[in-house]
Amino acid sequence: MFTSNPFAELSASIPPAAMQAYVVIMIVLVAAGTLFDVVHKGSAKYFFQNMRKAKAKGAQPVGGGKLVSIAVQTAVVDVLASGEFCNARRRIAHLLGMYGFVLYVVSTLVMVFNASASVLWAQLWWIGGLMVCAGGYWFWFFIRVDVAAEGNSPFRVVQADLFILSMLASVTLGLVWAWMQASGSAGAMVVFGLYILATTVLFAGVPWSKFAHMFFKPAAAFEKRVSKANGTFENLPTLTRDDPVQRERHSMELLRDAPMDMGLGIKREPPRHY
């Protein structure tokens, strides 16, 4: 089961060309959905305008070498290591889901387009899928702020949950289908149909889900680092109050001369007082 290509076995029922055409359609839907999201929300326009404003207001210029350094830091810290998450549990869950999904999707592509792919790709497919399930279900039932901090039911669903739920449904049903097919279960094709339905919702629902955020977040992280380097700090107060100019930017007069650790008592314990 863990060493066989499930899509190669499926070719006895569905032509490989049909599976490959489906994968291509999903790729096109992701690209089209992301472009639609960019145009509809004006994300790219916002980022470029904001960067131009930050450059104009910057107290110090940022040269090409510094920009390259910032880009590398953004890629390594913010993208590859998910540095935006201060909570260790949230970061681990996100890394499991992110790297698991990458492994799962890449190995799926390889096995669909190459029926004779090595055993390693089948093993990576299973490992990636299990990583997505571990990180995704951990996040859904135990880490979500509305569940962990606000006491809402873990079964409460809103539109913002479309991405995580469709991803979990797609991966879970894919693994169940592969297991049932390998064991010769009669209901394998029914689960396969549900797997295709969930996968279609995942990739076709980009304009209505958080799928496209994986493309926007690196840009936002890069912009944040640039604004810090040129001194604009996104028009927000900085962590230091030694500079009179920065001190005056605090809206609360009490905080202008307060100690740096004032107001951090909320971090002493998890917010579980619902």
N, C-alpha and C positions, 0 to 999 in steps of 0.2 A: 504493500500500500504506500509506504513512504519512499519507495524507490522507482515507482512506475509513473509514466506520464499519463495523467487521467484524460487529457485531451486527445492523445493518440488512441486510447481505448475507445473514446467517444466517436472517433472517425468511422467506426462500423455502423453508426446510426445517422450521423450528420457529416456531410462532406467537409473536408478540411477547408476548402475554398469558402464555404459558408461561414465557418468559424473565423477565418481570417478577415472576411468582409465585415463581420460584426465588430471585430476589434478595431478596424480602420474607422468604422462609423463612430465608435465610442471616442476615438482620438479626435475626430473632427468635431464631435459634439462638445468636448471639453474646450477645444480651441475657440469654437464659435461662441460658446457660453461665456468664456472668460472675456473675449472681446466685447460681447454684448454688455457684460457687467461693467467693464471699464468705461464704455461709452455712456451707459445708462446712469451710472453713479458719478461719472466724471473723475474717477480716481486718478488717472494719469495726469489729467489737466490740473487737479489739485496739487499733486506732488511737485510737478514742474513749477507751478506758480509759487508754491510755498518755498521751494528751494531758491528761486530767483529773489523772493522777498528777503529770505534769510541772508543771501549773499550780499544784497544791497545794504542791509542793516548790520552786517557783521562787523564787529569791532576789530577783527584781525583776518587777513586773507588766508585762504586755505589753498596751498599750491597743489600741483599735480601729484607730486610724490606723497603728500599727506592724504590726498583723496584715494590713492591706490592703497595706502596703509589702512585707511578707514574701510575701504571695500573688503580687504582681506579680513579685518577684524569682524566686520559684519557677517561675512560668510562663515568664519570659523566659530565665533562666539554666539551670534544671534540665530544663525541658520542651522549649522551642523550640531551645535551643543544646546540649542533652545535656551540661550542665556536670558531671555525675557522673563522666564519663570523663576521667581525667588523661592517658591515652595518646592522642596525636593521631591515630594510625592507627585506633584503635578508635572514636574519636569520629567521624571522617570516614565510616567504614564505616556506623556507626549512623545518622548524619544522611542518608546516601544511601539507606539502606533505609527509614528513617522517612518522609522527605518523598516518596520515590519511591512508597511504598505508599499514602500519602494521595492523591497525584496519580492513581495507577492506579485506586484504588477509586472516588474521586469521579468521574473521567471515565467509568469503567464504568457507574456509576449514571446519569449524564447520557445516555450513548449508548443504554443499554438502554431507558430511559423516553422518549427523544426521538430517534426514528429520523432526524429531519432536523437533528440537532445540527450546529453549525458544524465546519468542518475543524479548528479549534483544539483541540477536545476529542479528536479522534483523534490529533493530534500529542502532546497532553499524555499520552494513554494510553500511547503508545510511549515517550515520555521517562520517565514514571514507572516503567514496567516495566523499562526498561534500567537506571535508577538502582537499582532493587531488586536486579537481577541483579549489577550491579557491586559494590554494598556487601555483598550477601549472600554471593556466592561468594568475594569477597576475605576476608570474615570467616571463612567456613567452612574454606577451605583454608590460610590464612596467619596469621590473628590469634587464633583460638581458643586459650585458654591450654593446653588439654590437647594441642594440636598444636604450638604455637610453643614452649612452655616445658617440656612433659613428654614430647615426642617420640612421642605416640601417633599412630596412623594417622589421616589426615583422613577416612577412610571408616568410622571407628568411630562407631556410632550408639547413643544411649541415649534414654530416654523424654523427657528434657529437650530433645532436639533436634527434637521433633515440630513445634513452631511454625516454626522457621527452615526446616526441610526442606519442610514442606507449603506454606509461603509461596513458597519458591523454585520448587517443583514447579508450583504453580498459575500463577505469573507466567510462568515459562519456557514451559510448555505453552501458555499463552494467546498468547504472542507467536509461538510456532512455528505454532500453529493459524491465526492471523491471516495470517501470511506464506504458509502453504500454501494457504489459501482464496483469497488475492489472486492467487496464481500458478496457480490452477486444479488443484492437486494432488489426485489421487484419494483419498489417505489423510487428507485434512483432517478428515473427520468422526470418524475413529478417534482422532486427536489431540484433537479437541474432547471426545470422551467421557472421555479421560484427564484433560483440563483440568477438566471438571466434577467428576470423582472427587477430584482433588487439592484443588479449591476447597471441596468438601464436607467433606473431612477437616480443612482449615484452619479453617473456621468452626464446624463441629460438634464439633471436638476441643478447644474452649476449656477445659473442666474438666480436661483431661489435658495441656495444653500451657502455654506461657508467654504465651499470647495476652492473658490478663487482666492481666498485669503492667503493661501500658501504662496501666491505670486505677489501679493501686495505687502505682506509683512516684511520681507527683506528690504523692499523699497522704503518702508516706513522706518525700519531700524537704521538704514543707511542715512536717511534724512536726519534722524535724531542725533546720530553721531556727528554729522557735519555741522548741525546747529550748535552742538556743544563745542566743537573745535573752533568755530568762527565767533563764538561769544554771544550768540543770540539766545541759545537755550530754549528755542521754541516759545519765546516770550513768557517763560515760566520762571518762578524763583529758583535759584540754585540752592545747593545744600550748604553753602557757606554764607555767613552773615558778616564776615569781616569787611567786605567791600560795601561802602555806604550806598552805592548805586543799587547793588543787589538787595541790600537790606530794605530799601524803600519799595522794592517790588512786591513785598509781602503785603497782602490785603489786610491781614489781621495785625493791628498795631502791637498786640501782645507778643507776637512771634518775632518782631524785628530785633529785639534785644534779648530774646529767650535763649537758654542753653540749647545746644544742638540736639540733645536727646529728649527734649521736652515734647510731649505728645505721642511718644512711641509706646505708651503703656498698652495700647490695643494689640501690640505684637507679642505680649507676654504669654498669652494663652489663646488657643483656638476659639473662634467665635461660635460656641455651641450652647447659647443661652436661650434658644427658642423654647 
